[in-house]
Amino acid sequence: MASNGHTENTASMKRNKSFTELLGDNLTFDVKAEVFLDGHVKSMDQYNQMHKQSVEDPESFWTKIANQFYWKEKWSGKFMEYNFDVRKGDIFIKFMEGGKTNICYNVLDRVAQETPDKIAFYWEGNDPANCKTYTYKQLLDEVCKFSNVLKSKGLKKGDRVALYMPMIIELVVAMLACARIGIIHSIVFAGFSADSLAERLKDGDCSLLITADYSVRGDKSIDLKTVADNALKECGEDGVDIKMCIVVKNSSAEGDGTHSPKQKKAKTSVSWNEDVDLWWHDLMTGASNDCQCEWMDAEDPLFILYTSGSTGKPKGVLHTTAGYMLYAATTFKYSFDYHEGEVYWCTADIGWITGHSYIVYGPMANAATSVMFEGTPLYPDAGRMWAVVEKYKVSKFYTAPTAIRMLMKFSDDFVKKYDRSSLKVLGTVGEPINPEAWLWYYKIVGEERCSIVDTFWQTETGGHVIGGMPGATMMKPGSASFPFFGAVPVIMDEDGKEKEGVEVDQGYLVFKQPWPGLMRTLYGNHSRYQAAYFERFPGYYCAGDGAYRDKDGYYWITGRIDDLMNVSGHLLSTAQVESAIVEHSSISEAAVVGYPHPVKGTGIYCFVTPKNGIRFCDALVSELKQKVRTRIGPIATPDVIHEAPGLPKTRSGKIMRRILRKIAAGQTDIGDTTTLADSTVVDKLFTNRPQQ
Ligand code: PRX
């Protein structure tokens, strides 16, 4: 394996080992068969047969599914065309090219026509007293109105629009309105800083920003508009003039009891630039709710979503229309075994891919009823999740290991006091789940009745690529189990040879052929796309994770093999944090590594070398943390800042991160140090380890 990934991988392997310690030999769990009598996939034989067909004859497998959607025109050429091999020319992936459809029409209009009063979303506000329902028909009216607003402002097919919004229904309305008229949406998680937002606005060359005055989470109120203003200013300074900003007035939502006195004070005013800013509600007043869809080519872009890149510059992952639609819809249906009438809840934010695929497009493509949650798991207390499950009788629930670890620190009574008998499937995503969290989820939350579905995937993959079939797959805690339909995972060795046999030890996780939901390019940078994902192993898509396969064919993901840290299920680049830190005038050098963190999975550990004569003190530590928050956002706040009079380097000046990872993890056995230019720096680092 690449040396830079060693420690994380070893840590994950250890985590998996302790499954044995916790569970003895009983490493496999079955689900209660009676819960899944009507499962979409009833046995492993059925799964195996379906998977085989999906990879050997993708055309007939996916055509059956595609036929359930509306096509203005069917594709006439090949169902799937691709080149995964850089030696043969440029990488490309195409599905159903030439077919004409519209994803908004498929996920919204069709349901609204058939069952107008069906609830699309139970919107649950930050304050438990604040909730609303939105039917498919109501949503369609709003989407049509906002599409007309966008058109009236001169926006047209192919333009890029950025959305920097809280978890309010207008976010769903705005994204579907974009999709309806062919605008490419670029959603930026509303926890990112002004700098991060500006970087994404510029990269996407966006013509419009949609935001809200405030967002509320727990007892905090965040002044989004000011962040948006600062981002627009930054864009202007760099010659990118974004002339319009549409603002949702979220602070005065009718009947809302959302705001604490502190929040009320904060939300009384909002900065306003008459030349640029427009209120959402003003624009919507009088807008027509009649708007034709733009018929899109199957391969027309649908959205851009940024993910961290090893170099520090985020990558604008681009997904296209029809393949993504098919894949989000199909993965949702099978991974959660979703059935008509059930209530589903994914706790992610729409600003991440999980929210795109499994709050909006996947569930709506299945005419599902979902919960959309504005708040946080700990507000007003640690029982909030389960109160919501009881309130809406949620049957399929999807969250992240980091949330589970946070909640299990509190008394189980917070869970047990709510009725969870409606639950059938409990999903997890974002990072390898550790045994304690898995068992707590299975036993305490799911009462040993539910199927735990560990879904492995990425912003790039569009939807789940490894994950079980509830009711059919025997569960092995910590393993994402088997490939989804269309995916052909392979474990590769260092030299680019496929590891053969069922049981193989750890290698690089790569995929042999595309599935409909795989990204098509990085926006405006196809050469970076090829370099980042296809050059290391020509002929394969390289996911950037390590994995191994056990004797029963189960896949076990062991973590990133590049310089990305998975912090609370979100990828962050070490380079990006380092460059924020060295911007501080007191710092001459920084090296950032991940380390095992009890709640976040991976914490951010920064070694910093102050300039000559600068005293390392608490004030400096706070300033450095603030610097990172300003540059990237609160999610990247360093957990530990460690003064490093010198960094361990080879004679050629390369920082030996392997050693830094060990020190950060509190390990004293740091291995071979003979290649170090000055081995005394390591001793110094051991003596001044900060208290954690
Ligand atoms: O390292 C893997 C980890 O998250 C990465 C993808 O991050 P992102 O694009 O932000 O998307 C997160 C939500 C899909 C992967 O490369 N990851 C995601 N799910 C799992 C996982 N690692 C282990 N097990 C998972 N279930």
Boltz pocket constraint, residues with backbone or C-beta under 6 A from the ligand:
constraints:
  - pocket:
      binder: B
      contacts: [[A, 307], [A, 353], [A, 354], [A, 428], [A, 429], [A, 430], [A, 431], [A, 432], [A, 433], [A, 454], [A, 455], [A, 456], [A, 457], [A, 458], [A, 459], [A, 460], [A, 480], [A, 543], [A, 544], [A, 545], [A, 557], [A, 559], [A, 560], [A, 566], [A, 569], [A, 570], [A, 571]]
      max_distance: 6.0
